[in-house]
Amino acid sequence: MSENKPYRVLLFYKFVPIPDAEQFAAEHLAYCKELNVKGRILVADEGINGTLSGTVEQTERYMQDLRANPLFSDIVFKIDEADEHAFKKIFVRYKKELVTLRYETPLDPNTQSGTRLSPKEFHEYLQREDVIVLDGRSDYEFDLGHFRGAIRPDLETFKEFPQWLRDNMSHMKDKPIITYCTGGIRCEKLTGVMLNEGFKDVYQLEGGIVTYGKDEDVKGRLFDGKCYVFDERTAVTINRTDEAVIVGKCHHCGSPAETYVNCADDTCHRQHLVCPECEETHHGFCSAECEEHVIA
């Protein structure tokens, strides 16, 4: 890596049965605290999904130690350089699902998911007129940045996807559909749902948006705006060409914006895009009502 920054952010997941996953989560938390990395790691019977930050030395040790476990010997890490920690604390928690879906049919992403496309292949598919592009994330993530021509899912949580597909895309089951998400894990499940729902020709961007942005051939082309990430950075640049444009709009005035803030009213905390001028004018509140509520 050329910039040689002192910290790294790791993004990773792997679907693999973990024996006694709850005990593994507890032991992994103790290990992470001893290593002094920070982040958010989810452990389930079906695998592991995490984002963490640490120094170059700490992250190298983490990757080496995790791969030393036969369950994760081939796990793929997506690496970003950083000036500081991207998290304030370390959380390692056991959950029933790595991605909360609550789908009525059990899915195994290792055997039932869409065909994987490399960044170069995905870029080629993006330019085909017969291809449907589906964003596999939530609406607020789409609003900050997305692939050109993608369908915006009108949903706030991933578990809403199965019904949303039935309501909005049932007439597209015979069309080629390419899907994408931040790091790839949600599309593993999303494409499995789509295949189970009768969609015939389904693909997923291998490694997600963050991998696409690092590919030296495509350089993030055809991705507009920035990619929402679930850490202190909030947004990262994907398109590394002069074709990049801002697609986010300020919640207050509608002007271009790429900064998400939480409403300063603790009883609201609505996350909203805001431009620098409106952030100052509205003092971090999403509405006059919220500001009046705090002042009152």
C-alpha angles and dihedrals in degrees: 000000000000105000096054095209116182097241137049136202116214124202117188147148140171132186106221131133109261115202111227092000094182091059090045090054092052093048092045091053091054090048093050092049091051091049088046097226120146132215147083122293126177122201124192137164085262098054147283134302124181153154120198141162134212144132119301089258094048094048092046089053092047093052092046093049095046092049089050086070106086089223091064103029092123100035114142120228123201108208130204124180117230141181094227145356114310091207136047098212142014121251124181112175138173116232134175090237132024088219114028105238108137090199115175093232120062111241130200108200090197091066105019117047139101124284110277119240124199116229090260092050091045090052089053092049090050089064096053115103094213095056125099114214115209124189108220095201137081125284097256091053090052091050092060095048142337145160114284112268095011123148113249111226109224095219139104101207134038094236089068091066101090093056092039089055091051092049099042113022108030089109091059099060094116096047126093107258126190119197134194141180137172102283104356104259098103092051090053087065098032094055090046089056091047093052090048090050092055104265107149109196111039130160137178133205105248110232093008131242095321092058091046090054093054097049109114094211100054099024091200095300118174092022110116124199123359134306118253113231129189100237140071092291092063093187136037132189116252107165107070096181133086088256092078116122135182113247101170117103128208113255090224108038106011095237120137112290138170102175122098118200133176116239110265089230104094091208090059110028090172110176110230140166114249137178120228093255095051093043087060096039095048095037092229096304120131093215144009088249092060092048091049090048092057095042091048 
